[in-house]
Amino acid sequence: MDISVVIPLFEERESLAELTSGIHKVISGMGLRYEAILVDDGSGDGSWEEIQRLSAKNSAIKGIRMGRNYGKSPALNEGFAVAQGRVVITMDADLQDDPDEIPELYRMITEDGLDLVSGWKKKRYDPLSKTIPTKLFNWTVRRASGIHLHDFNCGLKAYRKEVVKSIEVFGEMHRYIPFIAKKEGFPKIGEKVVVHHERKYGHSKFGLNRFINGFLDLLTITFVFRFGKKPMHFFGSLGLLMFFLGFLSTTWILASKLYHLATHQEAPLVTDQPLFYIALTAMIIGAQLFLAGFVAELVSRSSPERNHYRVAERIGIGA
């Protein structure tokens, strides 16, 4: 199989026939074998019945029906799990992504040797209420990830098969697939300016809350990749810092008390000093952070993924 096109969708029945027709026309013109995997994320508008109809007419069209509306990331993850093409392309089902971009995306993966190519909708047909938060979001992710892409959230992307088989997309992490791929050892990430069409049918299924969730997900993914297998490094470091601050404060209080006694001055009561309560709180928080670190380490050691690592190549060793 040369190309797998994975298309997550939610209530996009009207656009599916035109979309799959366009994909078939473009890839057939390339002389390549393909599959189009339509992942219905719990639609209630007859999208699944339309997928069944299209699949009966064209065996290259395949479908997955989710049990309910889980979100775009789980739908992509299910599509990635069954994709067989050596190049996997993702696109949205609302006809805003153009199938004519597929040949160049395929070439950039197979000839330029890139692991991932992300689309950049340089000219967008979206309202300011969407474009301004998008620019802020992309700027933040660029700074946090070190990946210089203009449009992390563009649904039109291309991957080497090894990439999609090595990553897990969960929650709402589809926005950070380039970040996830880089952390998994796929640093060859490129970008291509793509055409953005106005929505032809229906309306957007995403609200402004996705930007808030996006920033929270960025914190999550950064923490998971940095401390997922060593949580004690995070909680232990914070615990040490808090305990040390509490210890220094306690030492200062005791030294001050001894100094007053040695010089025969009236010493204030320890419990009358605000610093005493700051020290006590800091030491308690430090101990709790240590305990949280130990518990997290126990959970991590019990995980079946604790020794799961991606091996790129082997020489003289069986798979």
VOGU-3710 file (C-alpha; in Angstrom, 3 decimals, decimal comma):
1> mdisvviplf> 0,000/0,000/0,000  1,454/3,365/-1,001  -0,817/5,899/0,710  -3,263/5,785/3,593  -5,520/8,816/3,950  -6,938/9,017/7,475  -9,981/11,287/7,792  -11,577/11,847/11,220  -15,080/13,247/10,933  -18,075/14,279/12,966
11> eereslaelt> -21,366/14,982/11,183  -19,906/15,732/7,744  -22,222/13,523/5,633  -22,749/16,105/2,885  -19,066/16,476/2,078  -17,953/12,820/2,055  -18,851/11,917/-1,529  -17,082/14,964/-2,965  -14,070/14,458/-0,704  -13,547/10,780/-1,496
21> sgihkvisgm> -14,082/11,446/-5,202  -11,366/14,092/-5,140  -8,956/11,810/-3,269  -9,582/8,974/-5,725  -9,030/11,223/-8,723  -5,733/12,633/-7,420  -4,116/9,412/-6,154  -5,280/7,335/-9,117  -3,675/9,939/-11,336  -0,405/9,324/-9,452
31> glryeailvd> -0,618/5,620/-10,339  -0,425/4,576/-6,676  -2,415/2,205/-4,490  -4,267/3,834/-1,625  -6,826/3,444/1,111  -9,081/6,149/2,526  -9,933/5,450/6,171  -12,976/7,443/7,287  -13,281/7,498/11,076  -16,803/8,445/12,120
41> dgsgdgswee> -16,538/9,938/15,612  -20,090/9,251/16,742  -21,986/11,236/14,100  -25,768/11,389/14,256  -26,449/12,845/10,803  -26,154/9,678/8,709  -22,410/9,962/8,076  -21,876/6,255/8,812  -24,559/5,213/6,321  -22,865/7,426/3,721
51> iqrlsaknsa> -19,501/5,787/4,466  -21,097/2,360/4,001  -22,535/3,462/0,660  -19,216/4,864/-0,558  -17,298/1,780/0,583  -19,665/-0,494/-1,349  -18,843/1,444/-4,519  -15,073/1,711/-3,916  -13,156/-0,943/-1,936  -10,363/1,560/-1,244
61> ikgirmgrny> -12,743/3,428/1,067  -12,762/1,946/4,549  -14,628/3,002/7,654  -14,332/2,961/11,420  -17,304/3,901/13,575  -16,522/5,067/17,109  -18,957/4,075/19,859  -19,641/7,723/20,657  -18,112/11,151/20,134  -14,664/10,810/21,721
71> gkspalnegf> -12,873/13,630/19,891  -10,438/14,093/17,045  -7,369/12,621/18,762  -8,920/9,209/19,566  -10,338/9,068/16,026  -6,888/9,727/14,560  -5,324/7,152/16,870  -7,755/4,476/15,671  -7,079/5,395/12,055  -3,316/5,263/12,584
81> avaqgrvvit> -3,609/1,815/14,156  -5,052/0,251/10,985  -3,278/2,358/8,329  -1,115/0,268/5,997  0,322/2,831/3,571  4,016/3,656/3,675  2,937/7,300/3,690  0,001/8,317/5,899  -1,848/11,543/5,144  -4,420/13,122/7,429
91> mdadlqddpd> -7,008/15,638/6,339  -10,261/17,049/7,631  -13,597/16,019/6,130  -15,084/19,497/5,719  -13,562/20,117/2,235  -11,352/22,916/3,575  -8,315/20,715/2,833  -7,545/20,167/-0,854  -6,735/16,632/-2,136  -4,556/18,277/-4,817
101> eipelyrmit> -1,938/18,803/-2,081  -1,415/15,029/-1,731  1,196/14,515/-4,523  3,603/17,118/-3,128  3,125/15,915/0,457  3,877/12,367/-0,723  6,982/13,549/-2,586  8,325/15,435/0,444  8,110/12,261/2,528  9,425/9,769/-0,034
111> edgldlvsgw> 12,017/11,902/-1,851  13,046/14,617/0,589  13,306/12,067/3,413  11,144/13,961/5,901  9,450/12,147/8,776  6,500/14,525/8,925  5,183/17,372/6,785  2,686/19,795/8,308  0,400/21,988/6,240  0,403/25,747/6,670
121> kkkrydplsk> -2,836/27,530/5,828  -1,088/30,802/5,096  -4,259/32,390/3,753  -7,186/31,420/5,920  -10,916/31,911/5,440  -11,749/32,097/9,138  -13,186/34,916/11,299  -10,834/37,039/13,448  -12,262/35,360/16,548  -10,537/32,202/15,325
131> tiptklfnwt> -7,419/33,481/13,542  -6,089/35,725/16,352  -6,226/33,010/19,073  -4,712/30,589/16,529  -1,711/32,892/15,971  -1,185/33,219/19,728  -1,509/29,460/20,170  0,995/28,694/17,401  3,499/31,224/18,782  3,299/29,630/22,229
141> vrrasgihlh> 3,769/26,089/20,902  6,739/27,185/18,765  8,448/28,630/21,831  7,668/25,601/24,006  8,501/22,868/21,487  11,381/24,406/19,544  9,653/23,371/16,292  9,310/26,277/13,898  5,961/25,583/12,263  3,430/28,263/11,475
151> dfncglkayr> 0,289/26,130/11,842  0,425/23,248/14,325  -3,324/22,708/14,198  -3,615/22,226/10,432  -5,370/18,906/9,789  -3,510/18,321/6,522  -0,309/16,458/7,367  1,809/13,645/5,931  3,845/11,069/7,849  6,136/8,165/7,279
161> kevvksievf> 4,359/5,007/8,392  6,919/4,474/11,166  5,899/7,769/12,760  2,197/6,996/13,161  2,979/3,492/14,414  5,320/4,875/17,080  3,190/7,639/18,585  0,037/7,608/20,669  -2,482/10,410/20,197  -4,828/10,770/23,159
171> gemhryipfi> -7,046/13,360/24,815  -6,843/16,395/22,542  -3,176/15,961/21,633  -3,700/16,016/17,845  -2,580/19,650/17,933  0,841/18,533/19,131  1,585/15,613/16,828  4,767/17,313/15,492  5,903/17,825/19,109  5,086/14,204/19,977
181> akkegfpkig> 6,896/12,937/16,866  9,999/14,970/17,686  10,077/13,633/21,256  9,792/10,083/19,892  12,900/10,568/17,772  11,522/11,822/14,451  13,165/15,256/14,085  12,873/15,683/10,302  9,796/17,875/10,275  8,902/20,071/7,317
191> ekvvvhherk> 6,150/22,469/6,359  4,196/23,141/3,175  1,926/26,049/2,345  -1,474/24,569/1,493  -4,695/25,952/0,090  -7,467/26,637/2,584  -10,990/26,574/1,183  -14,043/28,069/2,794  -16,335/25,566/4,483  -18,911/24,376/1,977
201> yghskfglnr> -21,352/22,500/4,212  -22,331/22,625/7,865  -20,423/24,515/10,531  -17,302/24,152/12,655  -17,565/21,704/15,558  -14,873/23,450/17,636  -15,470/26,339/20,033  -13,144/28,875/21,639  -12,656/26,558/24,607  -10,310/24,494/22,435
211> fingfldllt> -7,644/27,194/22,838  -7,816/26,998/26,636  -7,719/23,208/26,462  -4,841/23,490/24,005  -2,625/25,389/26,438  -3,462/22,952/29,234  -2,627/20,028/26,931  0,720/21,656/26,123  1,593/21,657/29,824  0,481/18,027/30,087
221> itfvfrfgkk> 2,471/16,776/27,132  5,600/18,653/28,234  5,340/17,118/31,699  4,609/13,601/30,411  7,557/13,512/28,021  9,986/15,013/30,527  8,913/13,243/33,703  6,567/10,436/32,604  9,106/7,688/33,376  10,819/9,529/36,252
231> pmhffgslgl> 8,159/11,454/38,215  10,341/11,546/41,348  12,702/13,919/39,529  9,887/16,487/39,369  8,163/15,987/42,704  11,423/15,249/44,533  13,082/18,431/43,245  10,148/20,569/44,349  10,007/18,700/47,666  13,706/19,294/48,297
241> lmfflgflst> 13,345/22,978/47,500  10,365/23,467/49,829  11,936/21,394/52,610  15,213/23,304/52,281  13,414/26,661/52,506  11,560/25,430/55,581  14,791/24,146/57,130  16,588/27,455/56,526  13,681/29,357/58,087  13,692/27,044/61,114
251> twilasklyh> 17,457/27,451/61,504  17,078/31,240/61,399  14,366/31,160/64,076  16,455/28,926/66,371  19,608/30,988/65,839  17,693/34,177/66,620  16,293/32,599/69,777  19,729/31,435/70,965  21,256/34,835/70,210  18,677/36,616/72,335
261> lathqeaplv> 19,209/34,156/75,185  23,010/34,449/74,959  22,853/38,247/75,087  20,267/38,202/77,872  17,697/39,967/75,722  13,997/39,277/75,782  13,320/36,824/72,965  9,953/36,827/71,204  7,961/33,636/71,327  8,625/31,338/68,396
271> tdqplfyial> 4,908/30,917/67,775  4,473/34,691/67,579  6,710/34,911/64,518  5,119/34,607/61,025  8,330/32,976/59,808  7,604/29,997/62,075  4,370/29,219/60,235  6,029/29,764/56,853  8,757/27,293/57,821  6,241/24,765/59,132
281> tamiigaqlf> 4,111/25,011/55,977  7,123/24,723/53,681  8,399/21,580/55,420  4,958/19,957/55,363  4,530/20,740/51,655  8,039/19,419/50,989  7,232/16,140/52,740  3,957/15,830/50,824  5,722/16,403/47,490  8,227/13,687/48,385
291> lagfvaelvs> 5,352/11,344/49,196  3,646/12,222/45,894  6,915/11,420/44,099  7,206/8,009/45,756  3,589/7,154/44,928  4,097/8,288/41,315  7,213/6,095/41,063  5,241/3,076/42,321  2,520/3,750/39,746  5,121/4,192/37,006
301> rsspernhyr> 6,886/0,926/37,904  3,566/-0,913/37,740  2,801/0,406/34,249  3,119/-2,118/31,390  4,744/0,693/29,352  7,551/1,327/31,866  10,187/-0,314/29,626  8,606/0,459/26,270  11,102/2,215/24,017  11,240/2,674/20,277
311> vaerigiga> 14,149/0,823/18,654  15,055/2,432/15,337  17,262/-0,318/13,879  18,975/-3,605/14,750  22,033/-5,306/13,301  22,584/-9,022/13,794  19,724/-9,259/16,314  16,313/-10,771/15,686  13,308/-8,450/15,764
//
